Amino acid sequence: MPKVKTNRGAAKRFKATGSGKIKRSKAFTSHILTKKSTKRKRNLRKSGLIDDSNRQAVKRMLPYL
């Protein structure tokens, strides 16, 4: 059985938490920030967790996470 390759793009975007959940960063933070409120931009800085519907796909991309 050969080793499974990790998707390097996904490895840069996702990290595992201590309990095994997968952490992600929020989108929409890179440009066109003038029309977004300060509160919205502050909340976008926080990390989030991936949805359960995406967990299987991310696990497939990150077999050793």
C-alpha positions as CSV (number, residue, x, y, z in Angstrom):
1,M,0.0,0.0,0.0
2,P,1.6,3.3,-1.1
3,K,1.7,6.4,1.1
4,V,-1.1,8.9,0.5
5,K,0.0,12.4,-0.6
6,T,-1.2,15.4,1.4
7,N,-2.9,18.2,-0.6
8,R,-0.4,21.0,0.1
9,G,-2.9,23.8,-0.5
10,A,-5.3,22.3,2.1
11,A,-2.4,21.8,4.5
12,K,-1.7,25.6,4.5
13,R,-5.4,26.4,5.1
14,F,-6.5,23.9,7.8
15,K,-5.2,22.9,11.2
16,A,-6.5,20.4,13.7
17,T,-7.6,21.4,17.2
18,G,-6.8,19.4,20.3
19,S,-10.2,17.6,20.2
20,G,-9.7,16.6,16.6
21,K,-12.0,19.2,14.9
22,I,-10.6,21.1,11.9
23,K,-9.9,24.8,12.2
24,R,-10.1,27.2,9.3
25,S,-9.7,31.0,8.6
26,K,-12.5,33.1,7.4
27,A,-12.8,34.4,3.8
28,F,-13.3,37.9,2.4
29,T,-10.4,39.6,4.3
30,S,-7.9,40.4,1.6
31,H,-9.3,43.3,-0.4
32,I,-12.3,45.7,-0.8
33,L,-12.2,46.4,2.9
34,T,-13.5,50.0,2.8
35,K,-17.1,49.0,2.4
36,K,-17.0,46.5,5.2
37,S,-17.7,47.6,8.8
38,T,-15.1,47.5,11.5
39,K,-17.2,45.0,13.4
40,R,-17.4,42.7,10.4
41,K,-13.6,42.9,9.7
42,R,-12.9,42.2,13.4
43,N,-15.1,39.1,13.3
44,L,-13.4,37.9,10.1
45,R,-10.1,37.8,11.9
46,K,-11.3,35.1,14.2
47,S,-10.9,31.5,13.1
48,G,-13.8,29.1,12.5
49,L,-14.5,25.4,12.3
50,I,-15.3,23.6,9.1
51,D,-18.8,22.4,8.6
52,D,-19.7,18.7,9.1
53,S,-20.7,18.4,5.4
54,N,-17.1,19.3,4.4
55,R,-15.3,17.2,7.0
56,Q,-15.0,14.0,4.9
57,A,-13.5,16.0,1.9
58,V,-10.9,17.7,4.1
59,K,-10.0,14.5,5.8
60,R,-9.3,13.0,2.4
61,M,-7.0,15.9,1.4
62,L,-5.2,15.7,4.8
63,P,-4.8,12.0,5.6
64,Y,-2.2,12.6,8.4
65,L,-4.0,15.5,10.2
